[in-house]
Amino acid sequence: MKPFHVLSMLILLIAASISVSCKKNGTEPDEQWPADSIRTLKDDLNFPWEILWGKDDHIWMTERGGKISKIDPKTGSTVFSATLPDVESRGEGGLLGMVQHPEFLSNGYLYVVYNYESGSSYREKVVRLQFSNNTLNNPLTLIDNIGASSIHNGSRLLITPDNKLLITTGDASNSALAQNTSSLNGKILRLNLDGTVPADNPVSGNPYWTYGHRNPQGMVLVNNILYASEHGPNVQDEINIIEKGWNYGWPDVTTNIKGPIWSSGNGTVAVCGLDYYNHDRIPQWKNSLLMLTLKDATLYQFPLTNGGQAVGSPKLYFDGRWGRLRDICISPEGRVYVCTSNGGNNDVLVEISQPGS
């Protein structure tokens, strides 16, 4: 065989090996995706609330009316959906936060938080579901009887590396509850994944982790630092670093509280979904918190500084382009997904591969 032909065959074998390697480690070559730097992946949605990049490399989404969907991120097609029968959506309430168990691929556990009717009361609960055979079954209530309202329900979920479930709750339109550590409202709660209370919580047998919150609706863990975004009343939306046992000041406490690392100042932008970006795909966003806003309808990029203990001045993107922005998730390949919160089946799920200037 001629040397040229031998060299050609070697090149082809190496190329094939690289292709197989990419598929084995769960990444998808860029050519599998449309080339658009920004594209609408899915439309005709109605108040999506949570989007997350699933451990099965699909986007999982909740809509406030009670629907859970699994979406192919390449095509936007819905490959699974189900509606929870006991969700009661009033105002800003309904089916809200969602997170997958670390071993989701083997046990199928999915945690959701939603509002429901209990007699004549409007309440909130956290339920573990199991996804198997393309159905959701085996519901297990981990905590319930949390006060709910048409506003201020909090409801972001996160699982920490030590297998603890964090749950943000709003004050349910009763600000006094935030300072009452016997109440489940106005808190960040911390549970074991079976619903029991961890022994190292601030108060024995009490699920609260922090208190004095008004309506935290974004939460992300970065290098063991927990950040939460929180709605202010008429001023001072915030990003806070969440630490065990601290009081975050709502409604009117000014001493012995932990202050925010960012505040909107004399006005509000209605902060919501929060995530961390650290990928080469969008280099100008590396090592940044990305936060969405509802009233301001804008994506805020905050560069982390001082080892993550502070943020630099934000840079703003997409002002008003899609309307109110509810939640954000990021793929392992650095694509950013955002969903809107406009209602009337006018909501969209958008993919951002490059934001532009």
N, C-alpha and C positions, 0 to 999 in steps of 0.2 A: 504494500500500500504506500502511496506517495505521502511524503511528510506533510504536504498541504492538507490532504484528506484527513490524516491523523489529527492534526491541529484543529480542524473544523469539528471533528467528532468530539474532541475533548471539550471544546467550547460549548457545544450543544449539551453534553452531559452535565457540565457545571451549571449551565442555565437551568436545566431541568431540576437539578438538585436544589438550587436556590428557591425555585417555585414551590417544590414540595415542602421545603423547610418553612416557607411563609405560611402555607396552609396549616401545617402542623402546630405552629405556635399561636394560632387563633387570629392572626392578622389577615387583612384582606388587601391585595394590591390595589393601588389607586385606580387602575383601569376598570375595576369592578364597579366603581361609583361614577355617576355622571360628573362631568368636568366643571359644572357650575360652581363658582365660589360661594354663592348664596342661592339656595333653592327652597321652595315650599315643598316639603316632603309629604304633608298631608293637610287637607282642608276639611271643611264641613264638620268641625269639632264643636262641642258645646261645653264651655267652661272646663277645659282640662286643668288639673290642679298639680299633679305630680308627674314628672317624667324622670325615668332613671334608665341608665344603661345596664341592662340585665347581664347576669353571668352567662347567659346563653347567647350573648352578642345580638340581642334584640332590644328595642326600646319598649319599656313597659310604662303605661300611662293610666292615670285615673281621670275620670270626669266627674264633676260634682253630683250629677244625677244618679251615680252609682255604678257606672261602667268601668271595668278594668279591661285594658286592651294590650295585646302584644303586637308590635309593629316591626316589619322588616325594614331596617334602616337604609337599605339600598333602593328599594322600590316604593316604600311607603304603604305597602299593602298590609291590611290587618290579618294576621294569621291566627289570632285567637281573641275572643272577647266574651265577657260574661257580665251580667248586671246583678249586683247584690240586692236581695229583695227587701231588706229592712232598712236601707238607707233613706233618711228623710232630709231632703234638701230644702232649706229655708234661707232666703237671702244669700249670704256668703257661706252658709253651711252645706253639708252633704258629705260625699266621699272625698277625702282630702289626702293626707300623706300616705306613703307606701315605701317599703324597703324590703329587700330580699335577705334571707338568711345567708350567712357566709357559705353554707353547704347547700345552697339552693339546688344545684345541679343533681345532688343525690337525694335530698329530702323534700324538695319542692316547696319549702315553707316561705310564705309571703305574708308580711305584716302590713295591715292597713288600719287607718283611723278614720272614723266617720261618725256622723250625727244620726240619732235615732229617736223615736218616741218611746217614752216610758210613762204610761198612764197619760196624764195631762202635761208632763214635763218634757222639755227638749234636752237631750243629753248627748254625751259623746263617749265612745269606747274604742279600745284598741283590740283588734281581732287577728289571730294567726289563722291563715288559710293554707291549704295544701294544693299545689298544682300537680296533677298527675293525670295521665291519659287524656290530656287536653281538656280537663275540667278543673274547677275549683271546688274543693270539698273539705270535710273535717274542720269546720270553724271552731276555734277555741278562743273564748273571750279572756284576755289577759288582765284588763282593767276596764271598768265601766263606771257609770254614774258620775262622769265628769260633767260639770255644768256646760251648757251650750247656749248659743244665741244666734241671731241672724248675722251678727258680726263678732269679731274677736274670738275665734276658735283656735288660733295657733295651728297646731297639727302638722308639724314637720317631724319625720322619723329618721333616726340614724342608729346604726349598730357599730359599736366601737370594737377595736381589735381584741379587747378582753371579753367580748360577747355580752355586752350590756346594751340594752335598748333605751335610747333617749327619745323623749316625747316632749315637744313644745306644746303648751296649752295657753290659750288666751284668758283674759279676765271675764269673758262672756258678758260684757257690758256691765259688770259689777266690779269697779276698780278696787274696792276694799278687800276682795278675795285674794289679790296679789300679795298682800302682806300677811295673810293668815296662813301659817304653815300647816294648819290642819285641813286646809282646802286644797283640792287638786288643781285649781284654776290659777292662772298667772304664774305658772311654774315651768321649769324644765324638769320632767320626771325621769327617773332612772330605775329600770327593772332588769331582772334576769330575763333570758329569752323564754322562760317558761311562765313568766308573769309574777314570780316571787320577788320580794324586795331584797336587794343585796345587803349583806351584813355591814358593808362599809359606807352606806349612805349617811348623810349628816345626822339624821335622827333614826334610831333603831325602829324598824318596822314601818317607816314613813317613806313613800316613794319619791318625795321631792329631792332634787339635786341642787337647784337654785330657785330663788323666788324673787318677787318684785318685778314681774314681767307684765307688759300690757298685751302684746300680740306678736310674738316672734314667729316668723313664717319662712325663715331660711336658716340652714344649719349645715356646717361642713367641718370635718376634722382634717387638719393639715399638720403633719409632723408633731402629733400629740398636742396640738393647740386646737381647741374647739371654738369656732366662730359662729355667731348667730346674728341675723339681721332682724330688726324689730321696729314695728310701727310706733311712732310717737303720736301724741294727740293732735295738736295744731302746730307744734314745732318739734324739732329734734327726733327725726328718725335716726336709728343707730345701727352700728355694727359693734358688737361686744365680744370680748373674749370670755368664755364661760368657764368658771372655776368653782369647784365644790363648795357649797354652803353659802356662797355670796348672795347678798341682797342687791338687786339691780335698780331699785329706787322707785318703781311705780307704785302708787300714784304721786306721792309728794315727799318722799324721804330724800334728804340731802346729805346726811352724814352716815359714815360707816357703810358706804356703798361702793361698788366697783363701777368706775366710769367707763364710757365707751371709747373705742379707738378711733371712731369716726362718728360725726353727727351732722345732720343736714342743716342745723342751725335754725334760723328764723323762718321755718316753713317745713313742709313735708313733701316727699316724693313718692310715698307709699312703697316701701322696700319689700321685696319678696324673695324669690329663689336666689340661692347663694351656692357657688361652687368654686373650685380651685383649678387654675390652669397652669400647666407646667410642661408644655410640649413644644417641639421645634416647628410644628406646622404653622403656628401663628406666633412667630418669635417675639413680637412686640407685646404679647400677653403673657409671656413666661413669668412664673413665680408671682402670679396675681390672683386676687379674689375677683370673681366676676359676679356681679349682683344685678338683678332685674328690678325694675320699678313699674308699678301699676299706674299711678297718677301721672308720673313723669314719662312713662312709656319709653324708657331708655335703658340700655345696658351700660352699667358703670364698671370700669376696670380700675381696680385698686392695686398697685404694686405693693407687695409686702416688703417691709423694711425692719431693721432692728431685730433680726432673727425671728420675724413673724409677730413681734409684739406691737407693731405699729403698721400703718399704711401710709403711702404717699398720696398726693393729690390725685383724684380720679380723672380718667379720661372717659368721655361719653361717646356712645355709638348708637346709631339707628333711632335717633330722636323722633318718636311718633310714627315710624315707618310701618309698624304692624299694629299699633294701638297698645293696649295694656299688656304688659309682659308678666307672666306668672311664674314659670319655673324654667330651670336650665339643667342640662346634663352634658357630659363630655365623654366621647368615645376613647378607647385606648389609643386610637390613631390621631387624636387631637381635634376631631371634628366637634363643633359645639352645636347643641340643639336647644332651641327655646320654644316655648309654647305661649300662646296669648290667652287673654281672659276678657274677651269682648262680649261673649254670649250670643244668643240667637243663631246658633249653628254657623257663626262667622269666624270661629277660631281656627288657627292654623298651627302646625308644627313645622318649624323652619330649621334647616341645616346650614351652618356657617363653616366653610372651609378656609376662607380668607375674608376678613371684614372690610378690606379697603382702608383708605386713610381716615 
